[in-house]
Amino acid sequence: MNKTFSKTWQHSEIESELYQKWESAGYFKPEINFDGKPFVIAIPPPNVTGKLHIGHAMFATLEDLMIRYHRLLGDAALWIPGTDHAGIATQTVVDKALQKKGIRKNEIGREKFVQEVWEWKDEYGGKITEQLRALGASCDWNRERFTLDGGLSNAVREAFTHLYNKDLIYRGEYIVNWCPKCGTAIADDEVEHQEQKAKLYYFKYDKNFPITIATTRPETKLGDTAVAVNPGDDRYRELVGKEFDIEIDGVKRKIKIIANRAIDSKFGTGAVGVTPSHSMIDWKMAEDHGLEKIKVIDEHGRMAESVGEYAGMKVLEAREKLVKFLKKEDLLEKVQEIDNNLSVCYRCGGAIEPLPSLQWFVKMKPLAEKAKEAVKSGEIKIIPKRFEKVYFHWLDNIRDWCISRQLWWGHRIPVWYKGEEIHVGKEAPSGEGWKQDEDVLDTWFSSALWPFSTLGWPDEKAADYKKFYPTTVMETGYDILFFWVARMIMMGLELTGEAPFETVYLHGLVRDEQNRKMSKSLGNVLDPLDIIAKYGTDALRIGLVVGSTPGQDIAVGESKIKGFRNFTNKIWNASRFVSLRVTGGDLQSGELGESKIGDLKIDEKLLTDADKKIIEEHKETVKSVTENINKFKFSFAGEKLYEYFWHSFCDRYIEESKEQLEADNLELAANTKKILIKILSETLVMLHPYAPFVTEAVWQELKVFTPELSESIIISRWPE
């Protein structure tokens, strides 16, 4: 045979080569087991702007583990890859790149700007998928999708039209979360909250007003049209229903005293200024009490025309000017330091301004009821189960979803206007004079269709849609349970009539060894590509899985990954030793001997006590690992494999087998060789979903003298 089994496992020299062989051979396609039961995962599409980070490495490892396992079971395993156009993020990146060249997007116009974004996407958009390949992600790249592909764009228009025709989409003016920095509305669950120290100002509007109010934002009080008190508060009972003319630094308003049970009598003075145009709660009170709504802050984060001399000022400048006026007029009673939550944009970190705006909304209550029932009935299973409570709480308190965004990059809203006429449809209306809505849809709208739009929906006759929908597992981080998972469930049930997946598996966040969140400022960020270069993909993958529990954050550091690099070396070294002993090869040179293993059928009459013990342990390991993976207990299965391979097989049985291999009884020696190779090869198959590269590399060495083995470990069969 004249084949050499090298002394050490050199991951950097072979991982890329093995991956290319798998991909070019078509092993990632479900067609290799096309008659098998479908097992389907749609990848959480990373942003096209993205660079591989440790969170990507976590989901890619867990999903690839499941896909490889089910492929080994003989299932038609399909992992659908793709990327998200990431409206705000991508537009911002390209806008900044153009500005560096002295180009302003408003100067070149929408059409030219969108063309620039497409060119940027073509140049840089494939980087993240190439990096996923480095992690061993066995996606079917022939089915790769992008949320702005023609097919997915058609699905978006179909979904919008369907929801509109069912009166589940409407246009209206309402308070939205407005990001002045990004220049667009964002959804409620895209708002983050930062704790900060704030000042609570106690003051009266003017000397004739009977009530002192308290607020952290005095400048918004220029838009107040009421003061709300609790109906049970005796201090203000006689004032309820009365109206007062007030003037604050030249700004005149009518203030009505109203009663509302939601007002906390113990906070501040128990009296709250109602600013309908700049608070979602106040907007609702204004609707209930017929109050005027006055906008005092504009979309650029500056004071509006309605506030006299304050118009055009930045918000903080207006606050400073107003506080000075209140002090001068002896209207400011006191200032108190408090802890407060600042609402910020999830994308840019800028302060959010609640503003009234004409936007498109999805009615969520009807969709939420179906989504709740799907989980309650067991049609969809959430792992870990405790997240069901979180899921139900969010759906019970859901508000209508603002889906329009004031951007140029994204799915243009499929609505056209001509005078008072409106046309909603997949195609533009015929005739002249129609103008399409300027806004695009929230990125999460297209992402909500991902499990079925990627398979050909709305064409229900599409081969992939018929074969692979509904999908099997949705695996993602618990932090986007609401952003994405709940919306996919709602849209899947409404648009296809079926739950889009059977199981939701939520992994935790990856933290450093001290259990701190990874951040550049702390200098504790692990770059997966650097780790792969240093320790190999397999070590990183095992380090991310072993010790991880669904829904719990996991601490991962370089020392842990280094430990599993030692394990991948152990797999290589033990396999090398066994191969050389079995073939009669030379341990120094690594050259395999001439012996071959014709078949792996073991003669039970020749079994020694050592053989019986390892075979029994092996059966128990196969059973335990299989059961744990089926129950999504990937860490337990990985720990079992680690302990069994290192301690039972390597440390004990390989040592015990040496005497049997050297025995005068040639039949016993031959039987021992079969046991070694059978157990080693089956253990490699079980390890393959965790450590695909080293197991494939060893498999190729074993094939040289064991023709019974399949062409590649990736298409072998899981041991029974």
Number of C-alpha atoms within 10 A of each C-alpha: 11 9 14 16 23 16 14 11 21 14 21 14 9 13 21 15 11 16 20 11 12 16 17 9 11 14 19 25 22 24 14 16 18 14 11 16 16 22 22 25 25 23 23 24 20 18 19 25 21 19 16 18 15 21 18 21 23 25 21 23 26 23 25 24 25 24 25 27 25 23 28 23 19 22 22 25 32 26 27 24 24 24 23 23 26 23 21 22 18 21 23 17 13 21 17 15 14 15 11 10 8 9 14 15 20 9 9 10 11 15 11 13 22 17 12 17 18 16 13 17 17 12 10 13 21 15 16 21 22 12 18 20 17 19 28 24 26 27 30 18 18 12 15 15 21 20 27 18 12 11 18 25 19 18 24 29 20 19 20 23 19 18 17 18 13 9 11 18 20 15 13 12 12 19 24 25 28 27 26 18 16 20 15 17 28 25 21 15 15 16 19 16 16 11 10 11 11 16 17 20 21 19 23 20 24 19 13 11 13 12 20 21 23 25 19 17 14 23 22 24 20 26 25 26 25 26 21 23 27 21 17 13 17 11 15 19 15 10 16 16 10 10 15 15 13 19 16 16 18 11 14 14 19 14 21 22 23 24 22 13 12 11 17 15 18 9 10 16 17 19 26 25 25 27 27 28 27 25 19 18 14 23 22 15 20 20 12 9 13 9 21 19 19 19 21 26 28 19 19 16 22 19 26 20 14 15 23 15 14 24 17 18 16 16 20 15 14 21 19 12 14 19 17 13 15 19 13 10 12 13 17 21 14 12 15 12 11 11 11 15 12 16 19 20 24 16 16 13 16 15 21 23 23 21 26 25 16 13 19 20 21 21 18 17 16 11 20 22 14 17 25 20 13 19 19 13 9 11 13 21 18 18 19 17 14 10 15 16 10 13 18 19 12 16 19 13 9 15 15 16 19 25 21 27 27 17 22 21 27 23 25 20 23 22 22 19 15 12 8 5 8 13 16 19 17 19 13 14 17 7 6 7 10 17 15 17 13 16 22 19 24 25 20 18 22 24 24 21 26 30 30 27 23 24 26 20 25 19 13 14 11 12 12 15 20 14 15 21 24 22 23 22 22 22 22 25 21 21 14 12 18 16 17 18 23 21 21 27 25 25 26 24 17 18 17 16 10 16 26 25 23 18 19 20 21 25 24 20 20 23 21 17 16 10 13 14 15 17 12 8 7 9 8 16 16 19 13 23 19 10 16 19 12 17 21 28 30 28 25 31 27 27 25 26 24 21 16 22 18 20 20 15 19 22 20 22 20 15 11 17 24 18 15 21 23 13 18 24 17 17 23 21 19 18 24 24 18 21 27 21 20 24 17 16 22 15 16 9 11 17 19 24 19 14 15 17 19 11 12 17 11 15 14 10 8 15 16 13 9 13 20 13 13 19 17 10 15 21 13 12 20 19 13 16 22 20 14 16 17 14 11 18 18 25 21 19 25 22 16 17 22 18 13 18 25 15 12 16 22 21 13 14 17 15 11 14 21 14 12 21 20 12 12 10 10 12 14 19 20 17 21 24 23 21 21 21 19 19 19 24 23 19 21 25 26 25 23 22 28 32 24 27 25 26 26 20 18 22 23 16 18 23 18 17 21 21 13 13 19 14 12 17 24 22 19 17 18 20 16 9
